[in-house]
Amino acid sequence: MDMGYSPADGLVPCHNCGRNFAPDRVGKHMQVCTKQKHRRQFDSRKKRVLGTDAEKYVRMADRPEPKRPSNWRQKHADFINAIRYAKGISKVEAAGGDISRLPPPPRSSNPDYIQCPHCTRRYAPQVAERHIPKCANIVNKPKPPPQYRR
């Protein structure tokens, strides 16, 4: 309920909960606020799905995902190498050279990808979860990609 006050109108914050009150009411609030125990925030989503089939999925989603180490240096180096390769192609084209005689572009490796143990291809984590069980049952597997020398 807004009584027309704003922080510019001289509201005083409570030292316990941080809420703002009019100067004549903050004293009464602080008496009540310091006596109360701090309650956890009510999560209506948990209460709504309690006892249903969706309960197991809500609990799974509450877990924080592990933080992956940043690999921005590797991504930056791959980006710079790709730009240098593209500039080299442009120079050969401008000079009238044959692009097919140039070496293939540098391979970029993404450390976030997971390698399939059956076909040695690399996939994003969620895609790898789907691919690896299917690939284990495939009889006619394609040859693994050629390994470039570095």
C-alpha positions as CSV (number, residue, x, y, z in Angstrom):
1,M,0.0,0.0,0.0
2,D,1.7,3.2,-1.2
3,M,1.0,6.2,1.0
4,G,2.7,8.7,-1.4
5,Y,6.2,8.4,0.2
6,S,9.4,7.9,-1.8
7,P,13.0,7.8,-0.7
8,A,13.3,11.5,-1.5
9,D,10.4,12.2,0.9
10,G,12.5,11.1,3.8
11,L,11.8,7.4,4.3
12,V,14.0,5.7,6.8
13,P,15.3,2.2,6.1
14,C,15.0,-0.6,8.7
15,H,18.4,-1.8,9.8
16,N,17.1,-5.4,10.1
17,C,15.2,-6.0,6.9
18,G,16.1,-3.1,4.7
19,R,12.5,-1.9,4.0
20,N,11.8,1.8,4.0
21,F,9.3,3.4,6.4
22,A,8.1,6.9,7.3
23,P,10.1,8.4,10.2
24,D,7.2,8.2,12.6
25,R,6.6,4.5,11.9
26,V,10.1,3.1,11.7
27,G,10.4,2.9,15.5
28,K,7.4,0.7,15.8
29,H,8.4,-1.5,12.9
30,M,11.9,-2.0,14.3
31,Q,10.4,-3.3,17.6
32,V,8.4,-5.9,15.8
33,C,11.1,-6.7,13.1
34,T,13.9,-7.5,15.6
35,K,11.7,-9.9,17.5
36,Q,10.8,-11.9,14.4
37,K,12.9,-14.8,13.1
38,H,14.0,-14.5,9.5
39,R,11.9,-16.8,7.4
40,R,12.9,-18.4,4.2
41,Q,11.4,-17.1,1.0
42,F,8.2,-19.0,0.1
43,D,8.6,-21.0,-3.2
44,S,5.2,-21.5,-4.7
45,R,6.6,-23.7,-7.5
46,K,7.8,-26.3,-5.0
47,K,4.4,-26.3,-3.2
48,R,2.4,-26.5,-6.4
49,V,4.2,-29.6,-7.7
50,L,4.5,-31.3,-4.3
51,G,3.1,-34.9,-4.6
52,T,2.9,-34.8,-8.5
53,D,4.9,-36.4,-11.2
54,A,6.6,-33.1,-11.9
55,E,8.3,-33.1,-8.5
56,K,11.3,-35.0,-9.6
57,Y,12.0,-32.6,-12.5
58,V,11.7,-29.5,-10.3
59,R,14.3,-30.8,-7.9
60,M,16.6,-31.6,-10.8
61,A,16.3,-28.0,-12.1
62,D,17.1,-26.5,-8.7
63,R,20.7,-27.8,-8.7
64,P,23.2,-25.2,-9.8
65,E,25.2,-26.1,-12.8
66,P,28.9,-26.4,-12.2
67,K,30.8,-23.5,-13.5
68,R,33.1,-24.4,-16.4
69,P,36.5,-22.8,-16.7
70,S,36.6,-20.0,-19.2
71,N,38.4,-20.9,-22.5
72,W,38.2,-17.5,-24.1
73,R,42.0,-17.5,-24.9
74,Q,41.6,-20.6,-27.0
75,K,38.6,-19.2,-28.8
76,H,40.4,-15.9,-29.4
77,A,43.4,-17.7,-30.8
78,D,41.2,-19.8,-33.1
79,F,39.4,-16.7,-34.3
80,I,42.7,-14.9,-35.1
81,N,44.0,-18.0,-37.0
82,A,40.9,-18.1,-39.0
83,I,41.2,-14.4,-39.9
84,R,44.8,-14.8,-40.9
85,Y,43.9,-17.8,-43.1
86,A,41.2,-15.8,-44.8
87,K,43.6,-12.9,-45.4
88,G,46.0,-15.3,-47.0
89,I,43.3,-16.6,-49.3
90,S,42.4,-13.0,-50.3
91,K,46.1,-12.3,-51.1
92,V,46.4,-15.4,-53.3
93,E,43.2,-14.5,-55.1
94,A,44.3,-10.9,-55.7
95,A,47.6,-12.2,-57.1
96,G,45.7,-14.5,-59.4
97,G,46.9,-17.7,-57.7
98,D,45.2,-21.1,-57.4
99,I,43.3,-21.4,-54.1
100,S,43.1,-25.2,-54.4
101,R,46.8,-25.5,-53.8
102,L,46.6,-23.8,-50.4
103,P,46.7,-26.0,-47.3
104,P,43.3,-26.6,-45.6
105,P,42.2,-24.1,-42.9
106,P,43.4,-24.6,-39.4
107,R,41.2,-26.8,-37.2
108,S,39.6,-25.2,-34.3
109,S,39.1,-27.4,-31.3
110,N,36.3,-26.7,-28.8
111,P,37.3,-28.1,-25.3
112,D,33.6,-28.0,-24.3
113,Y,32.8,-30.8,-26.9
114,I,32.8,-34.4,-25.9
115,Q,34.5,-37.0,-28.1
116,C,32.5,-40.1,-29.0
117,P,34.5,-43.2,-28.1
118,H,33.1,-45.1,-31.1
119,C,33.4,-42.8,-34.0
120,T,35.9,-40.2,-32.5
121,R,33.7,-37.3,-33.6
122,R,33.1,-34.4,-31.2
123,Y,29.7,-33.2,-30.0
124,A,28.2,-30.6,-27.7
125,P,27.4,-32.2,-24.3
126,Q,23.6,-32.6,-24.8
127,V,24.1,-33.9,-28.3
128,A,26.8,-36.3,-27.1
129,E,24.3,-37.8,-24.6
130,R,22.0,-38.6,-27.5
131,H,24.6,-39.7,-30.0
132,I,26.9,-42.0,-28.0
133,P,24.3,-44.7,-27.1
134,K,23.1,-44.7,-30.7
135,C,26.6,-44.9,-32.1
136,A,27.5,-47.9,-30.0
137,N,25.0,-50.0,-31.8
138,I,25.8,-48.9,-35.4
139,V,27.5,-51.7,-37.4
140,N,28.7,-49.8,-40.4
141,K,30.6,-46.9,-38.9
142,P,32.2,-44.2,-41.1
143,K,35.9,-43.9,-41.0
144,P,37.2,-41.4,-38.4
145,P,38.1,-38.0,-39.7
146,P,41.7,-37.6,-40.8
147,Q,44.1,-36.3,-38.2
148,Y,45.9,-33.1,-39.2
149,R,49.4,-32.7,-38.1
150,R,50.2,-29.6,-36.1
